[in-house]
Amino acid sequence: MNALFTISTARLLSEALANFRSFSSTSMGKLVENSIRQKLETALKPVHLEILNESHMHNVPQGSESHFKVVVVSDEFAGMPLIKRHRLVNATLKDELQSSVHALSIEAKTPEQWNPAHTTESSPSCMGGFGK
């Protein structure tokens, strides 16, 4: 009975750990990205939104959420110069930029400027900083 209990307990613990890993890698593993998405969708009501986590291209731990590129297409940008569009995105993501996001690349367009066939290119690879 004791051996059976130990095997059953080990199996349950193993399944629970697998479920937790699955959950954490999907939901919890994208906390910053999900926050960025929610805030941009709420503030700018985009007709197109891409969020690329480019952290893996930098010298940061695996799974980091520190370097992002966003492509935002919104009517909210109509009549705004590019600098004001960027300021609006930065203001919307103020909390993330003050805490976990180290770098943010922004493409901010109106629907009239947007080409649906556009392919977003990754940023250049990190050169290591400090002029290396």
Backbone as CSV, one residue per row, in Angstrom:
resi,resn,N_x,N_y,N_z,CA_x,CA_y,CA_z,C_x,C_y,C_z
1,MET,0.823,-1.194,0.000,0.000,0.000,0.000,0.863,1.253,0.000
2,ASN,1.934,1.258,0.779,2.802,2.408,0.869,3.501,2.687,-0.464
3,ALA,3.965,1.654,-1.162,4.622,1.815,-2.459,3.632,2.354,-3.488
4,LEU,2.405,1.828,-3.462,1.375,2.301,-4.390,1.061,3.776,-4.134
5,PHE,0.985,4.153,-2.862,0.727,5.544,-2.510,1.855,6.437,-3.025
6,THR,3.104,5.990,-2.878,4.260,6.763,-3.317,4.255,6.938,-4.834
7,ILE,3.942,5.891,-5.576,3.888,5.968,-7.039,2.761,6.905,-7.470
8,SER,1.605,6.771,-6.853,0.476,7.640,-7.194,0.788,9.097,-6.881
9,THR,1.404,9.334,-5.746,1.763,10.693,-5.356,2.790,11.271,-6.331
10,ALA,3.775,10.474,-6.688,4.805,10.927,-7.625,4.184,11.251,-8.985
11,ARG,3.255,10.420,-9.432,2.599,10.657,-10.720,1.785,11.957,-10.671
12,LEU,1.035,12.165,-9.582,0.251,13.391,-9.443,1.139,14.631,-9.404
13,LEU,2.236,14.548,-8.661,3.161,15.680,-8.596,3.781,15.966,-9.955
14,SER,4.125,14.908,-10.677,4.704,15.070,-12.001,3.712,15.739,-12.956
15,GLU,2.449,15.314,-12.913,1.412,15.917,-13.764,1.170,17.369,-13.369
16,ALA,1.147,17.642,-12.080,0.927,19.015,-11.618,2.069,19.925,-12.074
17,LEU,3.300,19.439,-11.986,4.457,20.219,-12.427,4.401,20.464,-13.932
18,ALA,4.025,19.462,-14.706,3.903,19.629,-16.156,2.834,20.656,-16.494
19,ASN,1.702,20.608,-15.790,0.637,21.583,-16.020,1.093,22.994,-15.667
20,PHE,1.824,23.128,-14.558,2.328,24.438,-14.158,3.306,24.989,-15.188
21,ARG,4.214,24.142,-15.672,5.182,24.588,-16.684,4.471,25.032,-17.951
22,SER,3.465,24.273,-18.356,2.693,24.630,-19.547,1.998,25.965,-19.340
23,PHE,1.386,26.141,-18.191,0.680,27.387,-17.875,1.647,28.555,-17.824
24,SER,2.763,28.381,-17.131,3.681,29.500,-16.947,4.366,29.886,-18.246
25,SER,4.603,28.934,-19.144,5.276,29.290,-20.388,4.335,29.966,-21.368
26,THR,3.030,29.796,-21.202,2.098,30.444,-22.117,1.523,31.714,-21.525
27,SER,0.943,31.644,-20.372,0.264,32.798,-19.797,1.215,33.716,-19.040
28,MET,1.894,33.160,-18.077,2.749,33.975,-17.226,4.014,34.393,-17.958
29,GLY,4.426,33.620,-18.952,5.661,33.899,-19.667,5.575,35.113,-20.565
30,LYS,4.402,35.686,-20.710,4.235,36.847,-21.582,3.527,37.981,-20.846
31,LEU,3.842,38.158,-19.591,3.173,39.189,-18.804,3.367,40.582,-19.385
32,VAL,4.597,40.932,-19.729,4.879,42.268,-20.244,4.258,42.418,-21.632
33,GLU,4.447,41.426,-22.480,3.849,41.481,-23.822,2.331,41.617,-23.753
34,ASN,1.704,40.867,-22.878,0.248,40.955,-22.726,-0.181,42.328,-22.212
35,SER,0.597,42.910,-21.314,0.294,44.242,-20.804,0.420,45.282,-21.917
36,ILE,1.468,45.168,-22.719,1.661,46.072,-23.855,0.467,45.969,-24.801
37,ARG,0.076,44.751,-25.119,-1.052,44.528,-26.040,-2.333,45.159,-25.487
38,GLN,-2.634,44.886,-24.236,-3.872,45.387,-23.630,-3.891,46.911,-23.627
39,LYS,-2.791,47.541,-23.243,-2.757,48.995,-23.155,-2.850,49.656,-24.530
40,LEU,-2.142,49.119,-25.511,-2.200,49.700,-26.855,-3.585,49.496,-27.483
41,GLU,-4.173,48.328,-27.271,-5.517,48.081,-27.820,-6.544,49.016,-27.190
42,THR,-6.437,49.234,-25.902,-7.389,50.106,-25.204,-7.210,51.572,-25.609
43,ALA,-5.979,52.041,-25.634,-5.718,53.461,-25.883,-5.834,53.853,-27.351
44,LEU,-5.408,52.969,-28.255,-5.292,53.362,-29.655,-6.274,52.658,-30.593
45,LYS,-6.970,51.655,-30.104,-7.932,50.914,-30.922,-7.362,50.612,-32.312
46,PRO,-6.240,49.916,-32.369,-5.565,49.706,-33.651,-6.342,48.790,-34.599
47,VAL,-6.168,49.069,-35.886,-6.713,48.162,-36.899,-5.703,47.060,-37.186
48,HIS,-4.459,47.298,-36.786,-3.402,46.282,-36.892,-2.424,46.516,-35.748
49,LEU,-2.012,45.430,-35.098,-1.057,45.525,-33.999,-0.163,44.301,-34.016
50,GLU,1.131,44.545,-34.052,2.122,43.477,-33.915,3.022,43.831,-32.743
51,ILE,3.322,42.835,-31.944,4.253,43.021,-30.833,5.298,41.924,-30.944
52,LEU,6.523,42.327,-31.176,7.615,41.367,-31.321,8.551,41.480,-30.131
53,ASN,8.738,40.385,-29.417,9.695,40.360,-28.317,11.059,40.037,-28.929
54,GLU,11.933,41.013,-28.947,13.260,40.845,-29.532,14.339,40.667,-28.474
55,SER,13.933,40.333,-27.276,14.882,40.184,-26.166,15.924,39.101,-26.449
56,HIS,15.515,38.050,-27.158,16.431,36.945,-27.439,17.637,37.385,-28.274
57,MET,17.552,38.552,-28.887,18.644,39.070,-29.714,19.668,39.843,-28.882
58,HIS,19.469,39.874,-27.591,20.318,40.661,-26.700,20.874,39.785,-25.587
59,ASN,21.819,40.324,-24.862,22.484,39.585,-23.793,21.651,39.657,-22.514
60,VAL,20.515,38.932,-22.545,19.607,38.883,-21.394,19.245,37.419,-21.152
61,PRO,18.768,37.079,-19.968,18.394,35.683,-19.695,17.278,35.200,-20.631
62,GLN,17.294,33.920,-20.904,16.264,33.300,-21.746,14.880,33.589,-21.143
63,GLY,13.927,33.923,-22.004,12.567,34.203,-21.559,12.333,35.641,-21.125
64,SER,13.368,36.483,-21.259,13.236,37.886,-20.846,12.233,38.624,-21.716
65,GLU,11.682,39.684,-21.159,10.784,40.587,-21.877,11.295,42.008,-21.663
66,SER,12.378,42.342,-22.348,13.022,43.631,-22.133,13.177,44.463,-23.398
67,HIS,13.142,43.832,-24.565,13.340,44.510,-25.837,12.176,44.175,-26.762
68,PHE,11.425,45.190,-27.183,10.243,44.958,-28.018,10.232,45.858,-29.240
69,LYS,9.562,45.373,-30.264,9.208,46.181,-31.430,7.699,46.110,-31.543
70,VAL,7.047,47.269,-31.714,5.606,47.293,-31.919,5.296,47.963,-33.260
71,VAL,4.331,47.409,-33.944,3.796,47.996,-35.167,2.339,48.295,-34.855
72,VAL,1.993,49.579,-34.844,0.649,50.007,-34.480,0.057,50.805,-35.639
73,VAL,-1.099,50.355,-36.110,-1.813,51.066,-37.171,-3.141,51.509,-36.574
74,SER,-3.316,52.840,-36.500,-4.487,53.361,-35.816,-4.951,54.687,-36.406
75,ASP,-6.273,54.875,-36.409,-6.850,56.165,-36.810,-6.456,57.266,-35.833
76,GLU,-6.095,56.898,-34.606,-5.700,57.882,-33.588,-4.479,58.683,-34.026
77,PHE,-3.693,58.167,-34.975,-2.484,58.842,-35.435,-2.757,59.864,-36.547
78,ALA,-3.983,59.941,-37.027,-4.309,60.848,-38.136,-3.941,62.287,-37.780
79,GLY,-3.222,62.943,-38.692,-2.840,64.336,-38.502,-1.672,64.551,-37.554
80,MET,-1.124,63.485,-36.978,-0.011,63.614,-36.026,1.320,63.396,-36.730
81,PRO,2.299,64.249,-36.433,3.638,63.948,-36.933,4.191,62.702,-36.218
82,LEU,5.184,62.084,-36.829,5.741,60.835,-36.304,6.195,60.957,-34.851
83,ILE,6.829,62.062,-34.502,7.326,62.231,-33.126,6.184,62.205,-32.116
84,LYS,5.040,62.787,-32.462,3.892,62.780,-31.542,3.286,61.384,-31.448
85,ARG,3.322,60.633,-32.525,2.836,59.250,-32.489,3.688,58.426,-31.526
86,HIS,4.996,58.592,-31.644,5.910,57.860,-30.761,5.714,58.281,-29.306
87,ARG,5.528,59.565,-29.088,5.290,60.045,-27.721,4.007,59.461,-27.145
88,LEU,2.983,59.331,-27.988,1.714,58.755,-27.538,1.890,57.288,-27.147
89,VAL,2.612,56.526,-27.965,2.879,55.114,-27.641,3.707,55.029,-26.359
90,ASN,4.748,55.854,-26.264,5.584,55.848,-25.058,4.784,56.214,-23.814
91,ALA,3.903,57.189,-23.921,3.079,57.580,-22.772,2.124,56.454,-22.380
92,THR,1.593,55.764,-23.371,0.685,54.646,-23.112,1.406,53.518,-22.374
93,LEU,2.676,53.336,-22.694,3.461,52.245,-22.095,4.439,52.756,-21.030
94,LYS,4.099,53.883,-20.428,4.969,54.529,-19.436,5.419,53.572,-18.328
95,ASP,4.473,52.822,-17.756,4.815,51.929,-16.644,5.799,50.850,-17.073
96,GLU,5.575,50.265,-18.244,6.471,49.209,-18.735,7.861,49.776,-19.017
97,LEU,7.909,50.983,-19.591,9.199,51.595,-19.912,9.969,52.003,-18.661
98,GLN,9.264,52.262,-17.575,9.934,52.631,-16.323,10.335,51.410,-15.502
99,SER,9.842,50.240,-15.882,10.162,49.060,-15.077,10.906,48.006,-15.883
100,SER,10.221,47.257,-16.709,10.820,46.077,-17.315,11.304,46.235,-18.747
101,VAL,10.787,47.190,-19.492,11.163,47.327,-20.900,12.362,48.260,-21.029
102,HIS,13.427,47.708,-21.571,14.677,48.449,-21.747,14.697,49.178,-23.091
103,ALA,14.116,48.554,-24.128,14.147,49.142,-25.468,12.825,48.891,-26.174
104,LEU,12.355,49.921,-26.885,11.100,49.819,-27.617,11.267,50.471,-28.982
105,SER,11.117,49.670,-30.020,11.136,50.170,-31.393,9.680,50.312,-31.832
106,ILE,9.348,51.439,-32.468,7.951,51.741,-32.785,7.780,52.041,-34.267
107,GLU,6.803,51.383,-34.883,6.299,51.765,-36.192,4.856,52.192,-35.951
108,ALA,4.556,53.457,-36.194,3.224,54.001,-35.921,2.669,54.612,-37.205
109,LYS,1.608,53.998,-37.734,1.052,54.427,-39.018,-0.459,54.589,-38.927
110,THR,-0.990,55.367,-39.863,-2.441,55.450,-40.019,-2.863,54.327,-40.967
111,PRO,-4.138,53.963,-40.990,-4.595,52.923,-41.922,-4.279,53.271,-43.386
112,GLU,-4.296,54.550,-43.720,-3.984,54.959,-45.094,-2.512,54.728,-45.434
113,GLN,-1.648,54.784,-44.448,-0.212,54.575,-44.666,0.175,53.099,-44.624
114,TRP,-0.699,52.287,-44.095,-0.384,50.881,-43.860,-0.574,50.045,-45.116
115,ASN,0.380,49.201,-45.401,0.290,48.227,-46.481,0.101,46.854,-45.836
116,PRO,-1.069,46.241,-45.997,-1.314,44.941,-45.358,-0.325,43.848,-45.763
117,ALA,0.343,44.019,-46.890,1.341,43.034,-47.327,2.702,43.276,-46.673
118,HIS,2.790,44.324,-45.865,4.037,44.691,-45.190,4.550,43.540,-44.323
119,THR,5.835,43.294,-44.398,6.477,42.305,-43.543,7.374,43.048,-42.562
120,THR,7.126,42.855,-41.291,7.928,43.521,-40.270,9.262,42.805,-40.129
121,GLU,10.324,43.552,-40.300,11.657,42.977,-40.183,12.147,43.090,-38.745
122,SER,12.926,42.108,-38.332,13.530,42.161,-37.011,14.549,43.281,-36.967
123,SER,14.786,43.782,-35.788,15.825,44.784,-35.595,17.183,44.128,-35.801
124,PRO,18.216,44.924,-36.031,19.561,44.333,-36.172,19.979,43.640,-34.878
125,SER,20.822,42.650,-34.996,21.332,41.942,-33.821,22.106,42.888,-32.927
126,CYS,22.053,42.611,-31.652,22.769,43.402,-30.658,24.284,43.246,-30.873
127,MET,24.983,44.365,-30.774,26.441,44.350,-30.935,27.134,44.270,-29.576
128,GLY,26.412,44.126,-28.512,27.017,43.957,-27.198,27.130,45.234,-26.390
129,GLY,26.786,46.360,-26.958,26.846,47.619,-26.212,28.240,48.136,-26.003
130,PHE,28.365,49.322,-25.481,29.623,49.966,-25.166,30.579,50.009,-26.357
131,GLY,30.019,50.179,-27.573,30.851,50.361,-28.770,31.578,49.121,-29.228
132,LYS,31.162,47.954,-28.795,31.844,46.709,-29.189,31.555,46.398,-30.629
